[in-house]
Amino acid sequence: MKTKILQPHQLEEPAQLLRQGELVAFPTETVYGLGANALDSQAVAKIFQAKGRPSDNPLIIHIAQLEDLSLLTTEFPPLAQLLAQKFWPGPLTLVLPAAPDVPAEVTAGLDTVALRMPDHPIALQLIKAAGIPLAAPSANRSGKPSPTKAAHVSQDLDGKIAAIIDGGPCDVGIESTVVDVTGAKPVILRPGGITLEMLSEALGESADPFSDANQNLQRPRSPGMKYTHYAPQAPLYLLSGSWEEQLEELHKLQKANKSKARNIGLLITQESYNRIENEANFVVQVAGSRENLKQIAAGLFDSLRAFDETEVDLIIAETYPSKGLGLALMNRLSKAAGGRTWE
């Protein structure tokens, strides 16, 4: 199969491909999605084949209008309505009771379905042009860093899918926040671009409606819960402690690696880069400023993929406080590192 690279003004062709049961990668505000007709089980099965994705990992369905909800869920409770009114279109996914017509391939056999309305003009126009809701996980090989550029999609899926719509880099750069709203209180299953603080403000500061997702990971209710994700080819290790403690560890690493015995990659902020001398011949990716976590999030997966173009033996990454967008950043870094810390 030859994968076509299409431009944003060429949406009728990919819309037709989707109606025919083919796979099309398209940009969203979070990452590039790999779209298929969400109501066509055979089309959805192609997603798992192209990505090498485990079949028990549910998919998120993308919609362009609230009217599509009646096809996909049996209930849209007041809590879901409130969050959708506040954050849709946007990087928020809601887990709701699945309608009977939603294929089991989408839900991984669960009685719930994950839904969101993306905040990206190309994504919304494509869904409307196709006239169908789109099941769309990240458009990458399973386990690799998510794609935030069309070139990333090509690296992973060229020849495996019908088309890629090149809409430039994604603004948010990490996947959506997933919130289960099937119970009395919402549960965050995956942190993302909509932060805990933003959700708390929308629902009222007087109560804390969130609890840790003590989920059965043998049957995850959301993508990003069970498996190792976002990993570059070289093993990734995370620094720990305060920023000053991390800087101290970087200085120790410099002294220990003056012989250049190992080719080490560093994923660090501009502030840290300014405080160290690159005399140890590190391969450095500057993530952005510690004062601008949005910038760091937008470039995170691109930085991890950049290390795959080098010959680093290992990668050591700076870490961030787990509050605000830092919670989502640390979730992605921890998954990419497989729990490894630098000691």
Secondary structure, DSSP 8 states (H G I E B T S, - for coil): ---EEE-TT--HHHHHHHHTT--EEE--SSS-EEEEETT-HHHHHHHHHHHT--TTS--EEE-SSGGGHHHHBS---HHHHHHHHHH-SSSEEEEEEB-TTS-HHHHTT-SEEEEE----HHHHHHHHHHTS-EE--BSS-TTS---SSHHHHHHHHTTTSSEEE-----SS-S--EEEE-SSSS-EEEE--SS-HHHHHHHH-TTS---------TTS-SSTTSSS--S--SS-EEE--S-HHHHHHHHHHHHHHTTT--S-EEEEE-HHHHHHS-GGG--EEEE---TT-HHHHHHHHHHHHHHHTTTT-SEEEE----SSTHHHHHHHHHHHHHTT-B--
